Amino acid sequence: MEPDLFRFDDPHGFQRKRTNYFAWTILILFLIGLVFAAWLGSFYILGQPERPDSYRILKKLHKVEPPKRFALTAAPAGEYLSPKQLLARYSAMGPAELGRKNAELTRNFIRNFEQVHGLVTYVVGRFNIMAARELRPDDVFNPGAVALARAVEQPDLLLEHIFTTADEHDAKLLTPRLAMGLDVNFERSHDLSAVIHVERLPDGRIQITAIPLLYGSYAVTRGTGTFSLEPPADLNLAAGWPVFKGDARHTADVRYDSYREKLAPATSSLPIVGLPPAKTAPPPENALVRVEAAVPLDAGASPPAVPWRAAGSHRLDVASASRTTKPVAVQPSAPPLLARRSQAVSSPNDIPGAASPSPKVMRALPLDGATPAVAIASTTGATWKTFTPGRMPVGRLVDPAGLREVANNGTRGERVYLRGQFVVNFADGNRAVLRPAEGRGVFSRDARIIVDYPAGARLPEPGSTLDRDAQRPFEVTEVRRQDDGQLNVFVREIMKQ
């Protein structure tokens, strides 16, 4: 008999090898743990891109898009908070809550506000620049400049505003324009500066970081040239927040306080920490404004008529579902005051998701110190959007008596229209000076109406009387009160002739 045929019956024959079940169990458990860790890690990295390590990994995997430029009518829906509201909200937060809020704010910015829970916070109000410097490679943003400013009517709130540019050359041109004492006014109708970080300082003040989502073009009302912004290509989150940190902020405080002391004999308008602010902030002598080149007006279809919401409400309303007007940028007017820009919509919430052409970008121009007191542009030859009677954008309607309230409280981020009967005192070039007619609530010696007319418009004859009702009002751009009580009201003709 062949012994190999029955080798398994022989106790001394071939022995089978045993399987090491313990080692296989350890290996399988290790692989399961590895998969579980990778699963959790992916959630950690994708869910917290605001962490420097997560952001760096996502950038290498091409899972993060660079910040993008938003059009005014396609920007994320938001809430517009004044300095008082911003200070009240963030000063009430504890350290843990503030930390969670900062993570959310930065995360929304990195994701280009595509997964926002709630509303984006936008800054409105007037700020005065304390200091500015060029952005460096060890900052969160680069290239560009950052300006540290103090709220004029709420000095416990500081704002560091980020201005990112295309290259370092533009950044060097931009920084000198952000001079100490320069006013920056953010309005709901024109500016979308989103809050992306909040810091509580050791002395109790709140410092917020904001960046303009429109990345538009800016100029200084007393100066020449413009500068343009570009979205940042990359973020250096390892640099940490805020951009103006302890020592730099302390130096800015000291220099700004010295600046205010020197300015005190000339004016007492700047607020002092610890003292209640004045009820009415004086108008700016010099300001940073957002400007864009005027575009040709098309003779296309006009927007629908503007109906009254209710009798006596003094507010205009438009059916947003049928509004098709596109925003038109204009040249600044009324030098050397704050320039206003005419837009067909008052906020991105008015027409959600509406298409809009990208804003025209102008390159930075060299700063010319030979003419520091010259306004950015004359209104002669300028043009802006005009409307047929009753078809202007939504806004608040006031008569001459209501100008005092506008002078005291500002426009509050709204469009303001002026109606009434006026006497023409002077007309030349593209500007006319009017006085309210007697018996209309404001004596003629108390208010002076300065009207800017678009290029080619026919000016009224001196001595004539103008009747402007709710269908044909002027658009108010600024109201300034002189020391003697005189109101200088700058308006613009927006009606087609």
Beta strands, then each sheet from edge to edge (+ up, - down):
strand 1: 78-81
strand 2: 120-123
strand 3: 125-134
strand 4: 144-151
strand 5: 157-164
strand 6: 183-186
strand 7: 193-200
strand 8: 206-212
strand 9: 217-220
strand 10: 226-228
strand 11: 287-291
strand 12: 396-398
strand 13: 416-418
strand 14: 420-428
strand 15: 431-436
strand 16: 447-452
strand 17: 465-468
strand 18: 474-481
strand 19: 487-492
sheet 1: 1+ 2+
sheet 2: 7+ 8- 5- 4+ 3- 6+ 11+ 9- 10+
sheet 3: 12+ 13+ 18- 19+ 16+ 15- 14+ 17-
end
